[in-house]
Amino acid sequence: MVVAAWTVSDTSAAERIMEPLDQSIRVPATLDVSDLPSVAFGHRNTTWLANVFYMTIEGMMFALMFASYFYLRTRSSDWPPGHYPPDLRYGMINAVIFLVSVIPARWIQKVAPSGNRIAIRNGLAILTVFALAATIVRILEFTTLNCRWSDDAYSSTLWVIIGLHSGHLATELIETVVLLFVSFTPKMEGTRLADAAINSDYWYFVGITALISDFLIYGTTRFL
């Protein structure tokens, strides 16, 4: 009887195992995405989101330096302490450059989704000229700060702020030049079009941080 029970048990187990094999094979559900665009622009692009995170991190670096600057201001009755204020000439020229450069940057963003390579190329060329001009003026700007980086805490902070921004400006110049070269090739399509639009977002970041830095460097030394 024990042997019979084992036999019946084994038979039942085998039947349960074979049941799924007797069922018809299901066809997996599929989703037709052939009508979706091959590239997305704006917040639908993951590279755009990565760029936002990057600008957030870099923005925190600027915020820390700005906070350090204002902290030093609270510790001194004279500002700038023991120095003449930085000369306005090159700082104001660069401020105008950054403000006007928003026009070609925005133009690139508008034409990038259309895939018009000639329009994108022209926009990138103009933006490259602005970035190059801002870089040259920035080099001259270092000569009119009226302090050396090693003079005191104020001087060191001032040089770090303008140096930090200069690094971002140089990075944006290189990126814009690379995209300009790509625009002369058939590779300026798909994700490269989105890259051109995202590059404009980063230029806005460089411009905004430039204007804030100018306010600290040239405004607070005269009116605060």
C-alpha positions as CSV (number, residue, x, y, z in Angstrom):
1,M,0.0,0.0,0.0
2,V,2.9,2.3,0.8
3,V,4.4,1.6,-2.6
4,A,1.0,2.3,-4.3
5,A,0.7,5.6,-2.5
6,W,4.2,6.6,-3.6
7,T,3.3,5.7,-7.2
8,V,0.1,7.7,-7.1
9,S,1.9,10.7,-5.6
10,D,4.6,10.6,-8.2
11,T,2.1,10.3,-11.0
12,S,0.2,13.3,-9.7
13,A,3.4,15.4,-9.5
14,A,4.3,14.5,-13.0
15,E,0.9,15.5,-14.3
16,R,1.2,18.9,-12.5
17,I,4.6,19.4,-14.1
18,M,3.4,18.5,-17.6
19,E,0.2,20.7,-17.4
20,P,2.1,23.9,-18.4
21,L,3.6,22.1,-21.3
22,D,0.2,21.2,-22.7
23,Q,-0.9,24.8,-22.7
24,S,-0.5,26.9,-25.8
25,I,2.5,29.2,-25.9
26,R,1.5,32.8,-25.3
27,V,2.7,35.5,-27.7
28,P,4.4,38.2,-25.6
29,A,2.8,41.6,-25.7
30,T,4.6,44.1,-28.0
31,L,4.5,47.9,-28.3
32,D,4.9,49.5,-31.7
33,V,7.2,52.5,-31.3
34,S,8.1,53.0,-34.9
35,D,6.2,56.3,-35.1
36,L,8.2,57.9,-32.2
37,P,10.9,60.4,-33.1
38,S,14.5,59.1,-33.1
39,V,15.7,62.0,-30.9
40,A,14.0,64.1,-28.2
41,F,14.6,67.8,-27.3
42,G,14.3,69.6,-24.0
43,H,13.3,67.9,-20.8
44,R,12.4,64.7,-22.7
45,N,16.1,64.2,-23.4
46,T,18.2,62.4,-20.7
47,T,21.2,64.4,-21.7
48,W,19.3,67.6,-20.9
49,L,18.5,66.2,-17.5
50,A,22.2,65.3,-16.9
51,N,23.1,68.9,-18.0
52,V,20.7,70.3,-15.4
53,F,22.3,68.2,-12.7
54,Y,25.7,69.3,-13.8
55,M,24.7,73.0,-13.7
56,T,23.2,72.4,-10.3
57,I,26.4,71.0,-8.9
58,E,28.4,73.8,-10.5
59,G,25.9,76.4,-9.3
60,M,26.5,75.2,-5.7
61,M,30.2,75.9,-6.2
62,F,29.5,79.4,-7.2
63,A,27.0,79.8,-4.3
64,L,29.7,78.7,-1.8
65,M,32.1,81.3,-3.2
66,F,29.5,84.0,-3.2
67,A,28.7,83.2,0.4
68,S,32.4,83.3,1.3
69,Y,32.7,86.7,-0.4
70,F,29.8,88.2,1.6
71,Y,31.1,86.7,4.8
72,L,34.4,88.5,4.3
73,R,32.5,91.7,3.6
74,T,30.8,91.4,7.0
75,R,34.3,91.2,8.7
76,S,35.6,94.4,7.2
77,S,34.5,98.0,7.6
78,D,36.2,99.1,4.3
79,W,35.5,97.4,1.1
80,P,37.5,96.4,-0.7
81,P,40.0,96.3,2.2
82,G,43.2,98.1,1.3
83,H,42.6,98.0,-2.5
84,Y,41.0,100.1,-5.2
85,P,37.9,98.7,-6.7
86,P,38.4,96.7,-9.9
87,D,38.3,98.7,-13.1
88,L,34.9,98.7,-14.7
89,R,36.0,98.8,-18.4
90,Y,36.5,95.1,-19.3
91,G,33.9,93.8,-16.8
92,M,31.2,95.9,-18.4
93,I,32.2,95.0,-21.9
94,N,31.9,91.3,-21.0
95,A,28.5,91.9,-19.4
96,V,27.3,93.3,-22.6
97,I,28.8,90.4,-24.6
98,F,27.0,87.9,-22.4
99,L,23.7,89.7,-22.6
100,V,23.7,90.0,-26.4
101,S,25.0,86.4,-26.9
102,V,21.6,85.1,-25.7
103,I,20.2,85.9,-29.1
104,P,22.3,83.4,-31.2
105,A,22.0,80.8,-28.3
106,R,18.2,81.0,-28.4
107,W,18.2,81.0,-32.2
108,I,20.1,77.6,-32.1
109,Q,17.6,76.2,-29.8
110,K,14.7,77.2,-32.0
111,V,16.1,75.8,-35.3
112,A,17.8,72.6,-33.9
113,P,14.6,70.5,-33.9
114,S,14.1,71.3,-37.6
115,G,17.4,69.8,-38.6
116,N,18.4,72.9,-40.6
117,R,22.1,72.4,-40.6
118,I,22.9,75.7,-42.3
119,A,20.9,77.7,-39.8
120,I,22.5,75.7,-36.9
121,R,25.9,76.2,-38.3
122,N,25.4,80.0,-38.6
123,G,24.1,80.2,-35.1
124,L,27.0,78.2,-33.7
125,A,29.5,80.3,-35.6
126,I,28.0,83.5,-34.2
127,L,28.0,82.0,-30.7
128,T,31.6,80.9,-31.1
129,V,32.6,84.5,-31.9
130,F,30.8,85.7,-28.8
131,A,32.5,83.0,-26.6
132,L,35.9,83.8,-28.1
133,A,35.4,87.6,-27.5
134,A,34.3,87.0,-23.9
135,T,37.4,84.8,-23.3
136,I,39.7,87.5,-24.7
137,V,38.1,90.2,-22.7
138,R,38.2,88.0,-19.6
139,I,42.0,87.6,-20.0
140,L,42.3,91.4,-20.1
141,E,39.9,91.6,-17.1
142,F,42.4,89.8,-14.9
143,T,44.8,92.7,-15.4
144,T,42.4,95.3,-14.0
145,L,41.4,93.7,-10.7
146,N,43.8,96.0,-8.8
147,C,44.9,93.1,-6.5
148,R,47.0,90.0,-6.6
149,W,45.5,86.6,-5.7
150,S,48.0,86.3,-2.8
151,D,47.4,89.7,-1.2
152,D,44.7,88.8,1.3
153,A,41.5,86.9,1.8
154,Y,39.5,89.4,-0.3
155,S,41.9,89.1,-3.2
156,S,42.0,85.3,-3.1
157,T,38.2,85.1,-3.1
158,L,37.9,87.5,-5.9
159,W,40.4,85.6,-8.1
160,V,38.8,82.3,-7.3
161,I,35.4,83.6,-8.3
162,I,36.6,85.0,-11.6
163,G,38.9,82.0,-12.2
164,L,36.0,79.6,-11.5
165,H,33.9,81.3,-14.0
166,S,36.7,81.5,-16.5
167,G,37.0,77.7,-16.4
168,H,33.3,77.4,-17.3
169,L,33.7,80.0,-20.1
170,A,36.7,78.1,-21.6
171,T,34.7,74.8,-21.4
172,E,31.8,76.3,-23.2
173,L,34.0,77.8,-25.8
174,I,35.6,74.4,-26.6
175,E,32.2,72.7,-26.7
176,T,30.7,75.3,-29.0
177,V,33.7,75.1,-31.3
178,V,33.5,71.3,-31.5
179,L,29.8,71.5,-32.3
180,L,30.6,74.0,-35.0
181,F,33.0,71.7,-36.6
182,V,30.5,68.8,-36.4
183,S,27.9,71.0,-38.1
184,F,30.1,71.0,-41.3
185,T,29.7,67.2,-41.5
186,P,26.8,64.8,-42.1
187,K,27.0,63.8,-38.4
188,M,25.1,66.9,-37.4
189,E,21.8,65.0,-37.1
190,G,19.9,63.0,-34.4
191,T,21.5,63.4,-31.0
192,R,23.9,66.0,-32.3
193,L,21.0,68.3,-33.0
194,A,19.8,67.9,-29.4
195,D,23.4,68.5,-28.2
196,A,23.4,71.9,-30.0
197,A,20.2,72.9,-28.3
198,I,21.5,71.7,-24.9
199,N,24.7,73.6,-25.4
200,S,22.6,76.8,-25.5
201,D,21.2,75.9,-22.0
202,Y,24.8,75.7,-20.7
203,W,25.6,79.1,-22.3
204,Y,22.7,80.6,-20.4
205,F,24.2,79.2,-17.2
206,V,27.6,80.7,-18.0
207,G,26.0,84.1,-18.8
208,I,23.9,84.2,-15.6
209,T,26.8,83.3,-13.4
210,A,28.9,85.9,-15.2
211,L,26.4,88.7,-14.5
212,I,26.2,87.6,-10.8
213,S,30.0,87.6,-10.6
214,D,30.2,91.0,-12.2
215,F,27.8,92.4,-9.6
216,L,30.0,91.0,-6.8
217,I,33.3,92.1,-8.3
218,Y,32.3,95.5,-9.6
219,G,29.1,96.4,-7.9
220,T,29.6,95.5,-4.2
221,T,33.1,97.1,-4.2
222,R,31.5,100.4,-5.0
223,F,28.0,100.4,-3.5
224,L,28.1,97.9,-0.6
